[in-house]
């Protein structure tokens, strides 16, 4: 079984993913940088939905020898829209700066999850409005930032 996750985020994430970086900077009211004009479109997948997909693939006989895109087609937004959503949900006073993008980027990255829906019964449950605060709670705890405000 092959699972291709799209932009997974949430508590425990390591590395420098865009949403992780935006949330960490927002809870500290630090400037958030957007590379380019922020028009790149992405679908965001909360970690609990990814875990559900893994469990379905492990348990479902129809998954054998198959590959699946795993993502949340309901959590689709531009990078600029994502930053605005993070700032609104977290009531952050962070400023936003657009910086030069010195690399090639994919403009549209949204998964077709219809095969996972059809064969596994996969359905993402978490939307950005509910998952961003849960992720912010995690980062506030590990970064020792008072939360919620």
Phi, psi and omega in degrees: 000135176241127174246129178251097181282146179245111171051062179282138177216167175141181180305138179091354181297136174245160181097190187243054176293153184302309184294320176302312180297315180300315181294314181300318180288323181294320182289342176259005181056037178264158179302138176251127180260133174250124179276122185083206183266000177080013183276355179298136184254132181223155170252137186247133186241117178289144186304323180298324177290325177294317178299317177302319180295319178298315180296319177298316181294325179289328189264338190264123180301331181292347181281342185303128177064024181245162172235146186222139167279133179237119181194188180233095181292352176272345181254056183255131178200163172286163176299317178297317177298323178296315178301314179298321178296314178301313181299318181293310183297319184269001180052045184273150175258015180299142171272163180239132178236134175266124181242157181299137178259111184260032181211158176283142181223150175281127184284327184228119178225087181231126185280149167265105184260012185300324179294317178295323177295314185291312186271331184249345187076021181291136175208120177294136183255331187269132172255170183299322183300325181267327186276329179299314178298322178296321178291320178297321177301317179298309182294323177300320180295311184284337179264359180058049178252129179303129182207144353285167181283000000 
